[in-house]
Amino acid sequence: MNVFRLTGDLSHLAAIIILLLKIWKSRSCAGISGKSQILFAIVFTTRYLDLLTSFISIYNTSMKVIYIGCAYATVYLIYMKFRATYDGNHDSFRVEFLVVPVGGLAVLVNHDFSFLEILWTFSIYLESVAILPQLFMISKTGEAETITTHYLFCLGLYRALYLLNWIWRFYFESFFDMIAIVAGVVQTVLYCDFFYLYITKVLKGKKLSLPA
Amino acid sequence: KAKNLLHDEL
């Protein structure tokens, strides 16, 4: 464990909690892409099946349980409890265009052709593009609530910190996982224009509005 | 491919 990975995990946890609290407190999921949240639930489910097969640490296990629990709770709030506030018209990204190619790639490019390893690889590839429906929805509505931008900032920051973690681990532990690194770079790059808008607008107290 | 496939990261 190193400082980048720990702060990355905490940033990820913060994002998940911010979103859950935003929906719960405001009793509304306006501006939130339910499709992205379903993809994240799939990402955690396929990645953390090793909860059943291997134990790494209390921290590892508890974080995985929290991530999975919050992901499904968020999906439940969006599609069940507060479904009247779900903006399905703007959440129109065709996720099959993500899941199918990612599934195919996971079968072709992986570290080991075993069931759990292919699912882990699928989860890594899927996570790198899972935010696209959310970013697409914001581009369609042309704006985002400030709390949603904080959620996205923490979510984007987490994988950027993981990139620093992989540099650290390469240097100090001569560990590197090309699949995770490449997917992590793609994932972080997808946030770049959002990061620019967040830093130049939201941090200056303005509302995040895209040129419609 | 006996890589240590125990993924210790979240």
Interface residues (C-beta under 8 A of the other chain):
Chain A: R5 D9 H12 R47 D50 S54 I56 N60 M63 K64 Y67 H111 D112 S114 E117 W120 Y162 N165 D177 A180
Chain B: K1 K3 L5 L6 H7 D8 E9 L10
